[in-house]
Amino acid sequence: MATIYEVSERAGVSLATVSRVINGTAKVSEKTRQRVMAAMKALNYRPNSAAQSLASNCYNSVGMLVSEVHGPFFGEMMSGVETVLRAAHKHVIIAAGHSDEQSEKEAIEFLRGRSCDALILHADAVSDQYLIDLAKEDDAFVVMNRHIDAIADQCISLDNRHGGYLATKALLEQGHRKIAYIAGPLKKTDAKERLQGHKKALREFDVAFDAALMREGDFESASGAQAMSELLKAGKKFTAVVCGNDEMACGAMNTARDAGLQLPEDLSIIGFDNVIMSRYTFPHLSTIDYPIGEMGRMAAKWVLKNIYQQDDIDIIHHFEPSLILRDSVKAK
């Protein structure tokens, strides 16, 4: 079987030029491209990934760290990344960190050991300093859902604080004043920032934050159901609830209905993320749009621009959330 070295010799060009023709990663003159293609045909050469990597110093694979591999949020994010990279003939290797510091570090080291050309990191638990130090080691990576000033050019983030503010403000503008809050795990920055936004909206409307009307979940539906059960059993009146994400909101809605409440007549509910399930709940869930699919595509484009030298790409580093009002919110 012919090798890439033989193609290089027959065409009279460098290994890198042969690789550029095979991968289409850079401009090559038509005359040179035809010479390389003729050499490949004459030698019956079929490119393989190992040879391409050797010639170009690229492996055409990108590592991706996610918190979980299940659920609509991460599914949409991974799909966004994979769609863009697959169209560019790159492959994605996925590892889960489970929002645990040691697990995230182990997953990152695993991906680094796979000779990935770059990493896309949705990291919840490792510190900012860990990521700053990683950047100093010349590792190519982009961080999702997180902003770190020292490596701002490597971050794709959402204003979670503003999203939390918009959710609560929407209820306040509908006349609600007794508002419960089901937070995501407060060890996570996005959950903390959404709670900060909730409190900001309350202050603007001169409504005191009531800790007795807050419960902490884990971003999964069962924790939303449990939190709603606890809030109802506590006996403190509330007419609306803000949930840290849509999955918890769905769990909370089911528990409220099981308790005999009519939604939204007796209780208004709003979530966060605008995942696909929010459009099919009953009533349809009001929420905050988190364009995670687009952010995943943007992270993939960052890799194409910064690692594979595709210059005709504009990168958006910061995304803004927006309010999606549906049927689960009613005026008080």
C-alpha positions in Angstrom: 0.0 0.0 0.0 1.3 3.4 -0.9 2.2 5.9 1.8 1.9 9.6 2.1 5.7 9.9 1.8 5.5 8.3 -1.6 2.8 10.7 -2.7 4.9 13.6 -1.5 7.9 12.3 -3.5 6.0 11.6 -6.6 4.2 14.9 -6.6 7.4 16.8 -5.7 5.8 18.6 -2.7 6.1 18.6 1.0 4.2 16.3 3.4 2.4 19.4 4.7 1.2 20.3 1.2 -0.1 16.7 0.7 -1.9 17.0 4.0 -3.4 20.4 3.0 -4.8 18.9 -0.2 -6.2 15.9 1.6 -7.8 17.9 4.5 -8.7 21.0 2.6 -7.3 23.0 5.6 -5.5 25.7 3.7 -5.3 27.2 0.2 -3.2 25.3 -2.3 -2.8 26.4 -6.0 -4.9 24.4 -8.4 -1.8 23.3 -10.3 -0.3 21.8 -7.1 -3.6 20.3 -6.0 -3.9 18.5 -9.4 -0.3 17.2 -9.1 -1.0 15.8 -5.7 -4.3 14.2 -6.8 -2.6 12.7 -9.8 0.1 11.2 -7.6 -2.5 9.7 -5.2 -4.4 8.2 -8.2 -1.3 6.7 -9.8 -0.2 5.2 -6.5 -3.8 4.1 -5.6 -3.2 6.0 -2.3 -6.0 6.1 0.3 -5.4 8.6 3.1 -5.7 7.3 6.7 -6.0 9.4 9.8 -2.7 8.4 11.2 -0.8 9.5 8.1 -2.8 12.8 7.9 -2.0 13.5 11.6 1.7 12.8 11.1 1.9 15.2 8.1 -0.2 18.0 9.5 0.4 17.6 13.2 -3.4 17.6 13.6 -5.5 14.6 14.6 -8.9 16.1 13.5 -10.4 15.3 16.9 -11.8 17.7 19.6 -12.3 16.7 23.2 -15.4 17.9 25.0 -16.1 17.9 28.7 -19.7 18.1 29.9 -21.2 17.8 33.3 -23.6 15.0 32.2 -24.3 13.1 29.0 -28.0 12.9 29.7 -30.8 15.5 29.6 -32.1 18.0 27.1 -29.7 20.8 28.0 -26.5 18.9 27.5 -27.9 17.0 24.5 -28.6 20.3 22.7 -25.2 21.6 23.6 -23.3 18.5 22.4 -25.4 18.4 19.2 -24.5 22.0 18.4 -20.8 21.3 18.8 -20.9 18.0 16.9 -22.9 19.4 14.0 -20.4 22.2 13.3 -17.3 20.0 13.7 -18.7 17.1 11.7 -19.4 19.5 8.8 -15.7 20.4 9.0 -14.6 16.7 9.0 -13.6 16.7 12.7 -14.7 14.2 15.3 -15.7 14.8 19.0 -14.5 12.8 22.0 -16.8 13.3 25.0 -16.1 12.8 28.7 -18.3 13.6 31.7 -17.1 15.4 34.8 -20.3 15.1 36.9 -19.8 18.5 38.5 -17.0 17.1 40.7 -13.6 18.7 40.9 -11.5 15.5 40.8 -13.7 13.9 38.2 -13.4 17.0 36.0 -9.7 17.0 36.3 -9.5 13.3 35.5 -11.7 13.8 32.4 -9.6 16.7 31.2 -6.5 14.7 31.6 -8.1 11.8 29.7 -9.0 14.1 26.8 -5.5 15.6 26.8 -4.1 12.1 26.6 -6.2 11.4 23.5 -4.1 13.8 21.4 -7.1 16.1 20.8 -6.3 19.2 18.8 -8.4 21.3 21.2 -10.8 21.0 24.1 -14.3 22.4 24.7 -14.9 22.5 28.5 -18.2 22.8 30.3 -16.5 22.8 33.7 -18.5 23.4 36.9 -16.2 22.4 39.7 -12.6 23.2 38.8 -11.3 26.6 39.9 -10.7 29.6 37.7 -7.0 29.3 38.6 -6.9 25.7 37.4 -8.1 26.8 34.0 -5.8 29.8 33.9 -2.9 27.5 34.7 -4.0 25.1 32.0 -4.0 27.9 29.5 -0.4 28.7 30.5 0.6 25.1 29.4 -0.4 26.1 25.9 -3.3 23.7 25.9 -5.9 24.9 23.3 -9.3 25.1 24.9 -12.5 27.1 25.1 -14.7 27.3 28.2 -18.5 27.3 28.0 -21.0 28.9 30.4 -18.3 30.6 32.3 -16.4 33.9 32.1 -12.9 34.2 33.4 -11.3 37.6 32.9 -7.7 36.3 32.6 -8.7 34.0 29.7 -11.7 36.0 28.4 -10.8 35.2 24.7 -11.3 31.5 25.5 -14.8 31.9 27.1 -18.3 31.5 25.7 -20.7 32.7 28.4 -24.2 33.7 29.3 -25.3 36.4 31.6 -27.0 34.1 34.2 -27.5 36.9 36.6 -29.6 38.9 34.1 -31.6 35.8 33.3 -32.5 35.2 36.9 -33.5 38.9 37.1 -35.7 38.6 34.0 -37.5 35.6 35.4 -38.5 37.2 38.7 -39.2 40.6 37.2 -41.7 38.9 34.9 -43.7 37.6 37.9 -43.4 40.9 39.8 -44.7 42.8 36.8 -47.7 40.5 36.8 -48.5 41.5 40.4 -46.9 38.6 42.3 -45.2 39.5 45.6 -45.1 36.2 47.5 -42.6 34.4 45.2 -40.9 31.1 46.1 -37.5 30.1 44.6 -36.2 26.7 43.7 -32.4 27.1 43.1 -30.0 24.9 41.3 -27.0 23.5 43.3 -25.5 26.7 44.8 -22.0 25.2 44.5 -22.4 26.0 40.8 -21.7 29.5 39.6 -24.6 29.7 37.2 -27.1 28.7 40.0 -25.6 31.3 42.3 -25.8 34.0 39.7 -29.4 33.2 38.8 -30.3 33.5 42.5 -28.5 36.9 42.6 -30.6 38.1 39.7 -33.8 36.9 41.5 -32.8 39.0 44.6 -32.0 42.0 42.5 -35.5 42.0 40.9 -37.1 41.7 44.4 -35.1 44.7 45.6 -36.2 46.8 42.6 -39.8 46.1 43.6 -39.2 46.6 47.3 -40.0 43.0 48.1 -38.0 41.4 50.8 -36.3 38.1 50.0 -37.8 35.4 52.2 -35.4 32.5 52.9 -38.3 30.4 54.1 -39.6 30.4 50.5 -36.4 29.1 49.0 -35.2 25.5 48.4 -32.1 24.2 46.7 -32.3 21.5 44.1 -29.8 19.8 41.8 -31.1 20.9 38.3 -33.0 17.6 37.9 -36.7 17.2 37.9 -37.0 15.0 41.0 -35.4 17.7 43.1 -37.9 20.3 41.7 -40.7 17.9 42.8 -39.2 17.5 46.2 -38.6 21.2 46.7 -42.2 22.0 45.7 -43.5 19.3 48.1 -41.5 20.9 51.0 -42.7 24.4 50.2 -46.3 23.3 50.1 -46.0 21.4 53.4 -44.3 24.3 55.1 -47.6 26.1 54.8 -46.3 29.5 53.9 -48.4 31.1 51.2 -46.9 31.9 47.8 -48.5 32.6 44.5 -45.6 32.0 42.1 -42.3 30.1 42.0 -39.1 30.7 40.0 -37.2 27.6 39.2 -33.4 27.6 38.4 -34.0 25.5 35.3 -36.8 23.9 33.3 -36.2 20.4 34.5 -36.8 21.4 38.1 -39.8 23.5 37.0 -41.4 20.4 35.3 -41.0 18.4 38.6 -42.4 21.3 40.6 -45.4 21.6 38.2 -46.3 17.9 38.6 -46.2 18.1 42.4 -48.3 21.2 42.4 -50.9 19.5 40.3 -50.9 16.4 42.4 -51.5 18.6 45.4 -54.7 19.9 43.7 -53.4 23.3 42.5 -54.6 24.7 39.2 -51.8 26.1 37.0 -51.5 29.0 36.5 -54.7 30.0 38.2 -53.5 29.0 41.7 -49.8 29.1 41.0 -47.6 30.7 38.4 -44.3 29.0 37.5 -41.3 30.1 35.4 -38.2 28.1 34.5 -34.8 28.7 32.9 -33.1 27.3 29.8 -36.0 27.0 27.3 -35.2 23.3 26.6 -37.5 21.5 24.2 -39.7 20.0 27.0 -40.8 23.5 28.1 -42.9 23.8 24.9 -44.8 20.6 25.7 -45.7 20.9 29.3 -49.2 21.6 30.5 -49.5 24.5 30.8 -46.7 25.5 28.4 -43.8 26.6 30.6 -42.7 30.3 30.7 -38.9 30.3 30.8 -35.7 32.2 30.1 -34.1 31.3 26.8 -30.6 30.0 27.1 -29.3 29.6 23.6 -27.1 26.6 24.5 -27.3 25.0 21.1 -26.0 28.3 19.5 -23.4 28.6 22.2 -22.2 25.0 21.4 -22.0 25.9 17.8 -20.0 29.0 18.7 -17.6 27.0 20.8 -17.0 24.7 17.8 -16.5 27.7 15.6 -13.9 29.0 18.0 -12.0 25.8 17.6 -12.2 26.0 13.8 -11.0 29.6 13.8 -8.2 29.3 16.4 -7.0 25.8 15.9 -7.8 24.9 12.3 -7.2 28.5 10.9 -10.6 29.1 9.4 -10.3 32.8 9.4 -13.7 33.7 7.9 -15.5 33.2 11.3 -16.7 35.8 13.8 -16.8 34.7 17.4 -19.4 35.9 19.9 -18.1 35.5 23.4 -21.0 36.7 25.4 -24.7 35.8 25.0 -27.7 37.5 26.5 -30.8 35.5 27.9 -34.3 36.5 27.0 -37.8 36.1 28.5 -40.2 33.6 26.9 -43.7 34.1 28.3 -46.0 31.2 27.8 -49.1 29.8 29.6 -47.7 29.0 33.0 -47.7 32.7 34.3 -50.8 34.6 35.0 -51.4 38.0 36.5 -52.1 38.0 40.3 
